[in-house]
Amino acid sequence: MKYTFETEVRGYELDSYGHLNNAIYINYTEQARWEILKNAGLLESFLSNNLLLVVIETNIRYIRELKLFDNVKVETQISFDAPYLIFQHNILNSTANVKAAKAEVKTLLIDRERVPQDIPEKLLAII
């Protein structure tokens, strides 16, 4: 299943060259993941069970720059490679209809004592 998060490049996200700062692409992928968890009802479940979905690895490939007021779409697909949830993000400039970046983010579900936990069936069902 593919999930979509949309935003717009804001002025404070630009670097001194006038395009989106490279770190902000990672912020966009982070927000996309929060939205997926919230909309699936999993965020509330994780919090009430003292679980944390933590990023353990991020790989990103920058393809084209994003500029002020470009419309951005983050398309995300999730896969499971026990014990990891892997998020594949395509960051698209929907204003120009081109791919701006792609990222793979590996995550692990842990409890408050930092012990890895099994992925809940509800989460596996949505991927």
N, CA, C and O of each residue as an XYZ file, in Angstrom:
508
protein
N       0.839     -1.174      0.000
C       0.000      0.000      0.000
C       0.890      1.246      0.000
O       1.930      1.272      0.659
N       0.478      2.269     -0.738
C       1.244      3.512     -0.820
C       0.527      4.605     -0.032
O      -0.685      4.783     -0.161
N       1.283      5.330      0.781
C       0.765      6.437      1.578
C       1.338      7.735      1.040
O       2.465      7.767      0.547
N       0.553      8.816      1.138
C       0.992     10.100      0.598
C       0.878     11.195      1.648
O      -0.133     11.310      2.340
N       1.923     11.989      1.754
C       1.955     13.179      2.604
C       2.336     14.348      1.708
O       3.265     14.241      0.907
N       1.620     15.472      1.840
C       1.902     16.640      0.998
C       2.235     17.847      1.857
O       1.693     18.027      2.948
N       3.147     18.676      1.335
C       3.553     19.899      2.008
C       4.047     20.889      0.953
O       3.987     20.611     -0.245
N       4.526     22.019      1.398
C       5.062     23.046      0.499
C       6.383     23.541      1.072
O       6.516     23.668      2.289
N       7.349     23.818      0.224
C       8.641     24.330      0.676
C       8.442     25.738      1.241
O       7.888     26.618      0.583
N       8.906     25.925      2.472
C       8.757     27.206      3.161
C      10.102     27.943      3.189
O      11.163     27.325      3.107
N      10.039     29.250      3.304
C      11.232     30.086      3.246
C      12.286     29.734      4.268
O      13.477     29.762      3.957
N      11.883     29.402      5.480
C      12.856     29.102      6.530
C      13.529     27.744      6.335
O      14.447     27.402      7.082
N      13.088     26.963      5.344
C      13.705     25.668      5.066
C      14.816     25.750      4.013
O      15.462     24.748      3.706
N      15.033     26.945      3.468
C      16.018     27.116      2.401
C      17.422     27.275      2.956
O      17.615     27.749      4.075
N      18.396     26.869      2.155
C      19.790     27.089      2.533
C      20.298     28.360      1.846
O      19.528     29.062      1.191
N      21.575     28.652      1.992
C      22.131     29.892      1.444
C      22.151     29.913     -0.085
O      22.377     30.966     -0.681
N      21.919     28.769     -0.727
C      21.862     28.708     -2.188
C      20.444     28.905     -2.723
O      20.228     28.919     -3.935
N      19.484     29.058     -1.815
C      18.109     29.318     -2.234
C      17.301     28.075     -2.557
O      16.221     28.172     -3.140
N      17.813     26.902     -2.186
C      16.994     25.702     -2.363
C      16.863     24.971     -1.038
O      17.533     25.310     -0.062
N      16.002     23.975     -1.009
C      15.700     23.271      0.227
C      16.961     22.681      0.848
O      17.727     21.982      0.185
N      17.163     22.972      2.125
C      18.307     22.425      2.852
C      18.215     20.909      2.856
O      17.131     20.352      3.028
N      19.340     20.239      2.669
C      19.324     18.773      2.555
C      18.732     18.081      3.777
O      18.121     17.022      3.633
N      18.888     18.629      4.951
C      18.349     17.999      6.155
C      16.820     18.025      6.181
O      16.201     17.177      6.823
N      16.216     18.973      5.503
C      14.762     19.107      5.528
C      14.087     17.943      4.803
O      12.964     17.574      5.148
N      14.744     17.367      3.816
C      14.185     16.187      3.141
C      13.918     15.092      4.178
O      12.901     14.401      4.117
N      14.834     14.945      5.121
C      14.666     13.941      6.170
C      13.491     14.322      7.074
O      12.743     13.451      7.518
N      13.328     15.615      7.347
C      12.161     16.065      8.116
C      10.865     15.674      7.412
O       9.912     15.236      8.056
N      10.832     15.832      6.097
C       9.626     15.480      5.341
C       9.320     13.986      5.458
O       8.160     13.604      5.606
N      10.354     13.139      5.392
C      10.109     11.701      5.520
C       9.643     11.371      6.943
O       8.796     10.499      7.138
N      10.195     12.066      7.918
C       9.787     11.860      9.314
C       8.308     12.205      9.494
O       7.559     11.452     10.116
N       7.898     13.343      8.948
C       6.501     13.747      9.084
C       5.576     12.769      8.366
O       4.481     12.480      8.850
N       6.008     12.260      7.223
C       5.212     11.263      6.501
C       4.983     10.035      7.386
O       3.873      9.505      7.426
N       6.009      9.584      8.087
C       5.858      8.417      8.960
C       4.918      8.711     10.127
O       4.089      7.871     10.477
N       5.037      9.894     10.734
C       4.124     10.271     11.821
C       2.680     10.245     11.340
O       1.792      9.756     12.039
N       2.451     10.775     10.141
C       1.092     10.817      9.584
C       0.546      9.406      9.356
O      -0.623      9.139      9.633
N       1.387      8.509      8.854
C       0.957      7.124      8.631
C       0.541      6.494      9.956
O      -0.530      5.894     10.047
N       1.376      6.624     10.976
C       1.076      6.035     12.283
C      -0.178      6.646     12.895
O      -1.006      5.928     13.456
N      -0.324      7.958     12.794
C      -1.499      8.633     13.348
C      -2.763      8.182     12.631
O      -3.747      7.823     13.277
N      -2.745      8.197     11.308
C      -3.943      7.862     10.531
C      -4.332      6.394     10.656
O      -5.502      6.051     10.489
N      -3.376      5.529     10.945
C      -3.671      4.104     11.126
C      -4.081      3.789     12.567
O      -4.409      2.644     12.879
N      -4.065      4.795     13.443
C      -4.422      4.586     14.838
C      -3.329      3.918     15.656
O      -3.569      3.473     16.779
N      -2.137      3.850     15.096
C      -1.045      3.153     15.780
C      -0.278      4.047     16.741
O       0.252      3.564     17.742
N      -0.212      5.318     16.460
C       0.547      6.222     17.319
C      -0.002      6.193     18.745
O       0.755      6.081     19.710
N      -1.308      6.294     18.864
C      -1.948      6.260     20.171
C      -1.674      4.923     20.879
O      -1.419      4.886     22.083
N      -1.732      3.845     20.118
C      -1.465      2.517     20.672
C      -0.023      2.404     21.166
O       0.223      1.887     22.256
N       0.924      2.884     20.369
C       2.334      2.845     20.779
C       2.531      3.628     22.071
O       3.160      3.144     23.011
N       1.990      4.837     22.108
C       2.184      5.688     23.284
C       1.575      5.073     24.537
O       2.188      5.107     25.604
N       0.370      4.508     24.419
C      -0.283      3.925     25.591
C       0.408      2.643     26.061
O       0.244      2.236     27.211
N       1.175      2.010     25.182
C       1.905      0.795     25.544
C       3.401      1.049     25.755
O       4.196      0.112     25.825
N       3.771      2.333     25.855
C       5.167      2.724     26.084
C       6.123      2.156     25.041
O       7.220      1.705     25.370
N       5.698      2.183     23.788
C       6.526      1.718     22.675
C       6.994      2.897     21.847
O       6.309      3.914     21.743
N       8.165      2.748     21.264
C       8.750      3.793     20.431
C       9.204      3.178     19.115
O       9.847      2.128     19.106
N       8.875      3.823     18.015
C       9.397      3.401     16.717
C      10.591      4.313     16.432
O      10.420      5.504     16.176
N      11.789      3.755     16.478
C      13.001      4.564     16.350
C      13.697      4.292     15.019
O      13.691      3.171     14.510
N      14.288      5.330     14.479
C      15.061      5.227     13.243
C      16.450      4.715     13.600
O      17.110      5.241     14.496
N      16.880      3.682     12.884
C      18.234      3.173     13.121
C      19.142      3.393     11.916
O      20.363      3.284     12.026
N      18.543      3.704     10.759
C      19.361      3.936      9.561
C      18.553      4.732      8.540
O      17.371      4.464      8.326
N      19.198      5.710      7.916
C      18.583      6.486      6.843
C      19.551      6.581      5.683
O      20.711      6.954      5.856
N      19.071      6.243      4.509
C      19.834      6.427      3.273
C      18.992      7.298      2.350
O      17.819      7.018      2.106
N      19.608      8.353      1.845
C      18.868      9.273      0.984
C      19.687      9.585     -0.258
O      20.907      9.736     -0.198
N      19.002      9.678     -1.363
C      19.623     10.042     -2.641
C      18.927     11.303     -3.129
O      17.724     11.300     -3.387
N      19.695     12.381     -3.251
C      19.157     13.648     -3.745
C      19.232     13.633     -5.265
O      20.277     13.325     -5.838
N      18.132     13.963     -5.911
C      18.056     13.876     -7.363
C      17.903     15.256     -8.003
O      18.627     15.592     -8.941
N      16.976     16.042     -7.505
C      16.748     17.397     -8.020
C      16.439     18.328     -6.845
O      15.908     17.901     -5.819
N      16.780     19.592     -7.014
C      16.530     20.553     -5.950
C      15.050     20.906     -5.847
O      14.292     20.804     -6.812
N      14.670     21.323     -4.651
C      13.346     21.875     -4.398
C      13.539     23.334     -4.025
O      14.491     23.688     -3.329
N      12.628     24.175     -4.495
C      12.735     25.617     -4.260
C      11.497     26.146     -3.549
O      10.495     25.447     -3.401
N      11.594     27.389     -3.116
C      10.526     28.061     -2.380
C       9.172     27.893     -3.056
O       9.025     28.139     -4.253
N       8.192     27.471     -2.274
C       6.798     27.282     -2.675
C       6.552     26.105     -3.616
O       5.432     25.931     -4.096
N       7.578     25.294     -3.888
C       7.314     24.059     -4.630
C       6.374     23.197     -3.792
O       6.511     23.116     -2.571
N       5.427     22.561     -4.456
C       4.560     21.592     -3.797
C       5.295     20.263     -3.749
O       5.848     19.805     -4.749
N       5.292     19.654     -2.576
C       6.052     18.432     -2.353
C       5.092     17.316     -1.953
O       4.193     17.506     -1.134
N       5.307     16.161     -2.546
C       4.534     14.974     -2.201
C       5.526     13.882     -1.790
O       6.470     13.578     -2.519
N       5.297     13.308     -0.626
C       6.117     12.192     -0.158
C       5.258     10.930     -0.258
O       4.277     10.768      0.469
N       5.643     10.055     -1.160
C       4.944      8.780     -1.323
C       5.746      7.716     -0.587
O       6.955      7.588     -0.777
N       5.057      6.957      0.251
C       5.740      6.008      1.129
C       5.142      4.615      0.997
O       3.924      4.432      0.976
N       6.032      3.651      0.908
C       5.645      2.247      0.987
C       6.425      1.636      2.139
O       7.566      2.015      2.407
N       5.794      0.687      2.816
C       6.399      0.069      3.997
C       6.611     -1.411      3.730
O       5.760     -2.085      3.148
N       7.757     -1.900      4.165
C       8.000     -3.343      4.108
C       8.483     -3.806      5.476
O       8.915     -3.005      6.306
N       8.401     -5.109      5.691
C       8.793     -5.703      6.965
C       9.881     -6.723      6.703
O       9.693     -7.670      5.938
N      11.016     -6.523      7.342
C      12.134     -7.464      7.278
C      12.552     -7.675      8.730
O      13.420     -6.973      9.249
N      11.919     -8.654      9.376
C      12.025     -8.852     10.820
C      13.452     -8.634     11.320
O      14.401     -9.182     10.759
N      13.596     -7.848     12.355
C      12.584     -7.180     13.175
C      12.308     -5.737     12.727
O      11.726     -4.957     13.481
N      12.717     -5.386     11.522
C      12.681     -3.991     11.081
C      11.457     -3.674     10.228
O      10.977     -4.505      9.457
N      10.969     -2.446     10.390
C      10.035     -1.860      9.436
C      10.860     -0.924      8.566
O      11.605     -0.083      9.070
N      10.721     -1.078      7.267
C      11.506     -0.270      6.339
C      10.553      0.598      5.535
O       9.611      0.106      4.913
N      10.815      1.897      5.560
C       9.995      2.876      4.852
C      10.747      3.328      3.604
O      11.856      3.855      3.693
N      10.140      3.120      2.453
C      10.691      3.587      1.175
C       9.937      4.870      0.811
O       8.731      4.841      0.568
N      10.655      5.989      0.778
C      10.036      7.281      0.490
C      10.494      7.795     -0.873
O      11.686      7.795     -1.179
N       9.544      8.229     -1.678
C       9.840      9.000     -2.889
C       9.370     10.417     -2.627
O       8.198     10.649     -2.331
N      10.291     11.361     -2.737
C       9.974     12.768     -2.507
C       9.854     13.417     -3.878
O      10.825     13.508     -4.629
N       8.641     13.866     -4.186
C       8.348     14.380     -5.519
C       8.081     15.873     -5.484
O       7.436     16.378     -4.565
N       8.577     16.570     -6.485
C       8.205     17.964     -6.704
C       6.957     17.902     -7.564
O       7.046     17.736     -8.781
N       5.792     18.034     -6.939
C       4.557     17.911     -7.707
C       4.265     19.166     -8.517
O       3.406     19.135     -9.398
N       4.958     20.273     -8.243
C       4.822     21.473     -9.069
C       5.425     21.221    -10.444
O       4.822     21.564    -11.461
N       6.619     20.620    -10.478
C       7.317     20.354    -11.743
C       7.131     18.914    -12.227
O       7.590     18.551    -13.310
N       6.448     18.091    -11.407
C       6.187     16.693    -11.749
C       7.475     15.887    -11.962
O       7.603     15.159    -12.947
N       8.435     16.027    -11.018
C       9.694     15.276    -11.073
C      10.043     14.745     -9.682
O       9.606     15.288     -8.667
N      10.834     13.677     -9.656
C      11.316     13.132     -8.382
C      12.481     13.986     -7.906
O      13.421     14.246     -8.657
N      12.411     14.423     -6.643
C      13.466     15.253     -6.065
C      14.455     14.429     -5.246
O      15.638     14.761     -5.174
N      13.967     13.352     -4.628
C      14.839     12.514     -3.804
C      14.137     11.194     -3.526
O      12.927     11.056     -3.707
N      14.928     10.232     -3.083
C      14.362      8.980     -2.595
C      15.132      8.598     -1.345
O      16.333      8.848     -1.241
N      14.433      7.992     -0.402
C      15.052      7.648      0.875
C      14.543      6.299      1.354
O      13.399      5.913      1.111
N      15.432      5.599      2.042
C      15.048      4.365      2.723
C      15.365      4.564      4.190
O      16.488      4.912      4.554
N      14.361      4.340      5.034
C      14.524      4.539      6.467
C      14.181      3.234      7.177
O      13.069      2.719      7.058
N      15.155      2.710      7.914
C      14.969      1.459      8.663
C      14.635      1.837     10.102
O      15.317      2.653     10.723
N      13.565      1.222     10.620
C      13.124      1.520     11.978
C      13.007      0.241     12.795
O      12.942     -0.864     12.255
N      12.983      0.424     14.108
C      12.869     -0.686     15.046
C      11.916     -0.269     16.152
O      11.997      0.850     16.658
N      11.020     -1.158     16.527
C      10.093     -0.891     17.618
C      10.741     -1.334     18.926
O      11.167     -2.482     19.060
N      10.812     -0.412     19.893
C      11.425     -0.722     21.194
C      10.498     -0.264     22.313
O       9.591      0.541     22.102
N      10.748     -0.799     23.517
C      10.019     -0.314     24.682
C      10.865      0.752     25.386
O      11.946      1.104     24.915
N      10.374      1.254     26.499
C      11.073      2.341     27.211
C      12.422      1.912     27.786
O      13.262      2.756     28.098
N      12.627      0.619     27.924
C      13.919      0.113     28.397
C      14.867     -0.165     27.239
O      15.960     -0.697     27.428
N      14.436      0.199     26.046
C      15.230      0.047     24.808
C      15.360     -1.414     24.360
O      16.328     -1.780     23.693
N      14.390     -2.233     24.725
C      14.366     -3.637     24.314
C      13.510     -3.752     23.053
O      12.364     -3.302     23.048
N      14.045     -4.346     21.986
C      13.254     -4.513     20.750
C      11.981     -5.316     21.007
O      11.968     -6.266     21.790
N      10.918     -4.910     20.327
C       9.611     -5.542     20.479
C       9.121     -6.060     19.135
O       9.561     -5.596     18.083
N       8.206     -7.024     19.176
C       7.584     -7.512     17.948
C       6.686     -6.434     17.370
O       6.096     -5.635     18.097
N       6.593     -6.428     16.050
C       5.697     -5.495     15.375
C       4.261     -5.985     15.567
O       3.969     -7.145     15.276
N       3.354     -5.121     16.054
C       1.963     -5.544     16.268
C       1.301     -5.986     14.959
O       1.584     -5.452     13.887
N       0.419     -6.971     15.080
C      -0.305     -7.488     13.913
C      -1.053     -6.378     13.177
O      -1.142     -6.402     11.950
N      -1.590     -5.407     13.916
C      -2.331     -4.304     13.294
C      -1.434     -3.529     12.332
O      -1.873     -3.118     11.257
N      -0.186     -3.333     12.720
C       0.752     -2.621     11.849
C       1.140     -3.485     10.661
O       1.223     -2.989      9.537
N       1.375     -4.747     10.890
C       1.712     -5.645      9.768
C       0.569     -5.725      8.771
O       0.798     -5.890      7.573
N      -0.657     -5.609      9.256
C      -1.815     -5.695      8.374
C      -1.905     -4.518      7.403
O      -2.454     -4.659      6.310
N      -1.371     -3.359      7.794
C      -1.479     -2.206      6.887
C      -0.359     -2.155      5.867
O      -0.403     -1.355      4.932
N       0.650     -3.008      6.040
C       1.725     -2.993      5.049
C       1.562     -4.152      4.101
O       2.369     -4.320      3.187
